[in-house]
Amino acid sequence: MRIIELFIDEEGLLSGIDAISIVEKPAIEENFIALSEEKQVQLAEVDKEKKILMGAALIPNKNIYRRNGEDEYYIYFSEDTVRRAAELFLMQGNQNRSTLEHQAELHGLSVVESWIVEDETHDKSRKYGLNMPIGTWMVSMKVNNDEVWEDYVKSGKVKGFSIEGYFTDKVAMSQIEELEDESEAKQILLEVANIILGDKYELATYGDYGSGVRNNAKRGIELNKKVNNKCATSVGKIRAQQLSRGEKLSVSTIKRMYSYLSRAAEYYDPSDSKACGTISYLLWGGKAGLAWSRSKLRELGELELNCDCQELSEEVELGLYDKTYKDYPEAARKNARQALAYYDSNKPRCGTPQAWQFAKLLADGKPLSRCLISEMASYNRFEKKKNEPYNKGCGGLLWDAWGGEEGIRWAENKLDEINSQESKLD
């Protein structure tokens, strides 16, 4: 019978442990114990019944039987995968997510302790007769749900934990990634054929991502070496080598780059250089890679353009626009600074985050892309409220945040100028 190792693909859309279920027949064949009046620890007594469950969530190198139709096989998880699953479970904020028999969502259950067994003799679980091997992921779950405690735990209907999550195996990873559509599959086949046939086909490739992307990839490679290359899949490691050497990327690769970096941004912590979330993010080019891939896909018409001030300002800073403009009048900057000062001091419920991001760009004298200038000019529709006092409403405050009279008139004229130049090129 086949034995398949499962592991976490941190670059996949879904990965890691999504929830912990309480079940009658746990797949890892280890029951939990209920810490109640009958089994108390010698700690300060908070109440008569703690209503805490303790047990193994995942045991390393333990074969778990699975059947899919006529196909029978075993799966198992390595110690590294178990540890990473435990880390991601908390990092992704899933400690309050639980189910009953992998079906009904439960409320009032929270994981209050999570640890990896490091010592066979002195681990906390030994005090309760749970003899788990080193590397086991243990959890304690608080049950603040009387119905669950009485009807399922005390009655013995549920006996252990069972994880709910997303994993992959080496067979799946050998295919690199699921292809989203037929055109992308053809693109990758062409790339492979091109390598074999010595650049016979003329493929659209792009390598204008700059030193910021290359340096991030190089740093990711260096940091990964320091943790024995435990972070990222083979795909992420290959991508980092490509980026560090400044190799050109196909459109399908740029799409995957943008997709991964958009999803993984929340796990990037520059203060933690040992975290796999940080290292994997850098391997794919980091923030500079996200800004470049997003800008390139917009340029190619593969991604809808929207005027997100934060995104566009990052792209402008990285020099991803051939033309930017900062010849707006000093009065526009003064108006924006005045609006920001009032906003910071009084915190009125006025404007969107985008409006105040733009005001800061303008106040700081940053260059503006055509998209932002267009957004600035469009604010002329609120001209009738421009004289409204700051303390009487939002009209005057937001008018000034977008540059006021001088700034908005400049934006209108600049937009006409840009459109006129572009029409001549057509």
C-alpha positions in Angstrom: 0.0 0.0 0.0 1.3 3.5 -0.9 2.6 5.8 1.8 2.4 9.5 0.9 4.1 12.3 2.8 1.9 15.5 3.1 3.4 18.9 3.6 2.4 22.6 3.5 2.7 24.5 0.3 2.9 28.1 1.7 2.8 29.5 -1.8 -0.6 27.9 -2.5 -3.9 29.8 -2.3 -4.9 27.6 0.7 -2.5 26.0 3.1 -2.1 25.0 6.7 -4.6 24.2 9.4 -8.0 25.9 9.0 -9.7 24.5 12.2 -9.6 21.8 14.8 -12.6 19.4 15.0 -13.7 17.4 18.0 -14.6 13.9 16.8 -15.5 10.4 18.0 -12.8 8.6 16.0 -9.7 10.8 15.6 -7.6 9.7 12.6 -4.4 9.9 14.6 -5.9 7.4 17.1 -5.1 9.4 20.2 -7.9 10.5 22.6 -7.8 13.7 24.5 -8.4 14.1 28.2 -10.9 16.4 29.9 -9.4 18.6 32.6 -12.4 18.9 34.9 -13.2 18.3 38.6 -12.1 14.7 38.2 -8.6 15.6 36.7 -7.3 18.9 38.1 -3.9 20.4 38.0 -2.4 21.9 41.2 -3.0 25.5 40.1 -5.0 28.4 41.5 -8.6 27.3 41.2 -10.6 29.6 39.0 -13.8 27.7 39.1 -15.1 24.2 39.9 -14.8 22.9 36.4 -12.1 24.1 34.0 -13.7 22.7 30.9 -10.4 22.3 29.1 -9.6 19.5 26.6 -6.0 18.4 26.1 -4.8 16.2 23.3 -2.6 15.7 20.2 -3.6 17.6 17.1 -0.9 16.1 14.9 1.7 13.4 15.4 4.8 13.2 13.2 5.7 10.2 11.1 2.5 8.3 12.0 0.8 6.5 9.2 -2.8 7.4 8.8 -5.1 5.2 6.7 -7.0 6.8 3.9 -9.4 5.5 1.3 -10.6 7.3 -1.8 -13.0 5.0 -3.7 -11.0 1.9 -4.5 -7.7 3.6 -3.8 -6.2 2.8 -0.4 -3.1 4.4 1.0 -1.4 5.9 4.1 -0.5 9.5 4.7 2.0 11.0 7.2 3.5 14.3 8.3 7.2 15.0 9.0 8.3 16.7 12.2 9.0 19.9 10.2 5.5 19.9 8.7 3.9 19.3 12.1 5.8 22.2 13.6 5.0 24.5 10.7 1.3 23.6 10.8 1.2 24.5 14.5 2.9 27.9 13.7 0.6 28.7 10.8 -2.5 27.8 12.8 -1.8 30.6 15.3 -0.2 33.0 12.8 -3.4 32.9 10.7 -5.6 33.5 13.8 -7.5 30.2 13.6 -7.5 29.4 17.4 -11.2 30.2 17.7 -12.2 28.0 14.8 -13.6 24.6 15.6 -16.1 22.1 14.3 -18.0 19.0 15.4 -17.1 15.8 13.3 -15.8 18.1 10.6 -19.4 19.3 9.8 -21.1 21.6 12.3 -19.3 24.9 13.1 -18.9 25.3 16.9 -18.9 28.5 18.9 -17.3 29.1 22.3 -14.3 26.8 21.8 -10.8 28.3 21.8 -7.3 26.8 21.7 -5.6 28.3 24.8 -2.4 26.4 24.7 -0.3 25.1 21.8 3.1 23.4 22.0 5.4 20.9 20.4 6.5 17.9 22.6 10.3 18.4 23.1 11.0 16.1 26.0 9.7 12.6 26.4 9.9 12.7 30.2 9.1 16.2 31.3 6.5 17.4 28.8 3.3 18.7 30.4 1.2 16.1 28.6 3.0 13.3 30.6 1.2 14.5 33.8 -2.1 13.4 32.3 -1.0 10.0 30.9 -0.6 11.2 27.3 2.6 9.6 26.1 3.2 11.3 22.8 6.4 11.1 20.7 8.7 14.0 20.4 7.6 16.4 17.7 3.9 16.0 18.5 1.7 19.1 18.3 -0.3 19.3 21.5 -3.2 21.7 22.2 -5.4 22.6 25.1 -8.9 23.8 24.1 -11.2 25.8 26.4 -14.9 24.8 26.0 -17.1 27.8 26.8 -20.1 26.0 25.5 -22.2 24.1 28.0 -24.1 22.1 25.4 -20.9 20.8 23.8 -19.4 20.1 27.2 -22.4 18.2 28.6 -23.7 16.5 25.4 -20.5 15.5 23.7 -17.5 15.7 26.0 -18.9 14.4 29.3 -21.0 11.9 27.5 -18.0 10.5 25.7 -19.4 11.1 22.3 -16.2 12.8 21.2 -12.9 11.4 22.1 -10.2 13.3 20.3 -9.0 16.1 18.0 -8.9 16.0 14.2 -7.4 18.7 12.1 -9.0 20.4 9.1 -6.5 21.9 6.7 -4.9 22.0 3.3 -1.8 20.1 2.4 -0.1 18.9 -0.8 2.2 15.9 -1.6 5.3 15.5 -3.7 3.3 14.2 -6.7 1.1 17.3 -6.7 4.1 19.6 -6.2 6.0 18.0 -9.1 3.3 19.6 -11.3 4.5 23.0 -9.8 1.1 24.6 -9.5 -2.4 24.0 -10.7 -2.8 25.8 -14.0 -5.8 28.2 -13.9 -6.6 28.0 -17.6 -5.6 26.4 -20.8 -3.8 29.5 -22.1 -1.4 29.5 -19.1 -0.7 25.8 -19.7 0.2 26.5 -23.3 2.4 29.4 -22.2 4.4 27.1 -19.8 4.8 24.4 -22.4 6.2 27.0 -24.8 8.7 28.1 -22.2 9.9 24.5 -21.7 10.0 23.9 -25.5 12.0 27.1 -25.9 14.7 25.9 -23.5 14.9 22.6 -25.2 15.0 24.0 -28.7 17.3 26.9 -28.0 15.0 29.9 -28.1 13.2 28.9 -31.3 10.0 30.7 -30.2 9.8 34.4 -29.6 8.1 34.5 -26.2 7.0 37.7 -24.5 9.3 38.0 -21.4 10.1 40.9 -19.1 13.1 41.6 -16.9 12.8 45.3 -16.1 12.0 44.7 -12.4 15.1 46.5 -11.0 17.6 46.0 -8.3 15.0 46.0 -5.4 13.4 42.8 -6.6 16.8 41.2 -7.2 18.2 42.2 -3.8 15.1 40.9 -2.0 15.5 37.5 -3.7 19.2 37.4 -2.8 18.4 38.3 0.8 15.7 35.6 0.9 18.2 33.0 -0.3 20.7 34.1 2.3 18.2 34.0 5.2 16.9 30.6 4.0 20.4 29.2 4.1 20.7 30.3 7.8 17.7 28.1 8.7 18.9 25.1 6.6 16.7 26.0 3.6 13.6 24.8 5.5 11.4 27.6 4.1 9.5 27.7 0.8 8.8 25.0 -1.8 11.1 24.1 -4.7 9.1 26.5 -6.8 9.8 29.5 -4.5 13.5 28.6 -4.4 13.8 28.3 -8.2 11.9 31.6 -8.6 14.4 33.3 -6.2 17.4 32.1 -8.2 15.8 33.5 -11.4 15.1 36.9 -9.8 18.5 37.1 -8.2 20.2 36.6 -11.6 17.9 39.2 -13.3 16.4 36.6 -15.6 13.4 37.6 -17.8 10.0 36.3 -16.7 7.0 35.2 -18.9 3.6 36.6 -18.4 2.3 33.4 -16.7 5.2 33.6 -14.2 4.5 37.3 -13.5 0.9 36.3 -12.8 1.9 33.7 -10.3 4.4 36.1 -8.8 1.6 38.7 -8.3 -0.8 36.1 -7.0 1.5 34.8 -4.4 2.9 38.1 -3.1 -0.7 39.5 -2.9 -1.8 36.6 -0.7 1.4 36.3 1.4 1.9 40.0 2.3 0.2 39.6 5.7 2.8 37.0 6.7 5.8 39.2 5.9 7.4 40.5 9.1 10.7 42.4 8.4 11.5 42.2 12.1 11.6 38.4 12.1 14.2 37.2 9.6 13.8 33.6 10.6 10.1 33.3 9.9 9.3 31.3 6.8 6.6 33.8 5.9 9.2 36.5 5.7 11.7 34.4 3.9 9.3 33.0 1.3 8.0 36.6 0.6 11.5 37.8 -0.1 12.3 34.8 -2.3 9.5 35.9 -4.6 10.8 39.5 -4.7 9.2 41.0 -1.6 7.3 44.4 -1.7 9.3 45.5 -4.7 8.3 42.3 -6.5 4.6 42.9 -5.7 4.7 46.5 -7.0 6.5 45.5 -10.2 4.3 42.5 -11.0 1.2 44.5 -10.4 2.4 47.4 -12.5 3.5 45.1 -15.3 0.2 43.2 -15.4 -1.6 46.6 -15.6 0.6 47.7 -18.4 -0.1 44.5 -20.3 -3.8 44.8 -19.7 -3.9 41.6 -17.6 -5.0 43.5 -14.4 -7.6 46.2 -14.1 -6.2 49.6 -13.2 -7.5 51.3 -10.2 -6.2 54.4 -8.4 -5.2 52.9 -5.1 -3.0 55.7 -3.7 -0.8 53.4 -1.6 -0.2 50.9 -4.5 0.4 53.6 -7.1 2.7 55.6 -4.8 4.9 52.4 -4.2 5.1 51.9 -8.0 6.0 55.6 -8.6 8.7 55.3 -5.9 10.2 52.3 -7.7 10.3 54.2 -11.0 7.7 51.9 -12.6 6.1 54.8 -14.6 7.9 56.5 -17.5 6.0 59.7 -16.8 5.1 61.2 -13.5 4.4 64.8 -12.6 5.1 67.0 -9.6 4.9 70.5 -11.1 1.7 71.2 -9.1 1.6 74.6 -7.3 2.9 75.0 -3.8 -0.5 76.2 -2.8 -1.9 72.7 -3.5 0.7 71.2 -1.0 -0.3 73.9 1.5 -4.0 73.1 1.2 -3.3 69.3 1.7 -1.1 70.0 4.7 -3.8 72.2 6.3 -6.4 69.5 5.8 -4.1 66.8 7.2 -3.4 68.8 10.3 -7.1 69.3 11.0 -7.8 65.6 10.3 -4.9 64.4 12.6 -6.1 66.7 15.4 -9.8 66.1 15.3 -10.3 62.8 13.6 -13.5 63.8 11.8 -15.5 61.0 10.0 -14.7 62.5 6.6 -13.2 60.9 3.5 -11.9 57.4 2.6 -8.4 56.1 3.5 -7.5 56.7 -0.1 -8.3 60.4 0.2 -6.0 60.8 3.2 -3.3 58.7 1.5 -3.4 61.0 -1.4 -3.4 64.1 0.8 -0.1 62.9 2.4 1.4 62.2 -1.0 0.5 65.8 -2.1 1.7 67.4 1.2 5.0 65.6 0.9 5.5 66.7 -2.7 5.6 63.3 -4.2 5.3 62.7 -8.0 1.9 61.7 -9.3 1.0 59.3 -12.0 -1.7 60.0 -14.7 -4.1 57.8 -12.8 -3.8 59.9 -9.6 -4.0 63.2 -11.4 -7.2 61.9 -13.1 -8.6 61.1 -9.6 -7.6 64.5 -8.3 -9.2 66.3 -11.2 -12.5 64.3 -10.8 -12.9 65.9 -7.4 -14.2 69.1 -9.1 -17.6 67.5 -8.8 -17.7 68.6 -5.2 -16.8 72.2 -5.9 -20.1 73.5 -4.6 -19.1 72.4 -1.1 -15.6 73.8 -1.2 -16.4 76.7 1.2 -17.9 74.6 3.9 -16.0 75.2 7.2 -14.0 72.2 8.5 -16.0 72.1 11.7 -19.4 72.2 9.9 -19.0 69.3 7.5 -16.6 67.4 5.2 -16.9 69.5 2.0 -14.2 72.1 2.6 -11.9 69.6 4.3 -11.9 67.1 1.5 -11.7 69.8 -1.1 -8.4 70.9 0.4 -7.2 67.3 1.0 -7.3 66.9 -2.8 -5.3 70.1 -3.3 -8.0 72.7 -3.0 -8.7 75.3 -5.7 -5.1 75.5 -6.9 -4.5 71.8 -6.9 -7.7 70.7 -8.6 -7.4 73.3 -11.3 -3.8 72.2 -12.0 -5.0 68.6 -12.2 -7.7 69.5 -14.8 -5.2 71.4 -16.9 -2.5 68.7 -16.6 -4.9 66.0 -17.6 -5.9 67.9 -20.7 -2.2 68.3 -21.5 -1.5 64.6 -21.1 -4.5 63.6 -23.1 -3.5 66.0 -25.9 0.1 64.6 -26.0 -1.3 61.0 -26.1 -3.7 61.8 -29.0 -0.7 63.1 -31.0 1.1 59.8 -30.5 -1.9 57.9 -31.8 
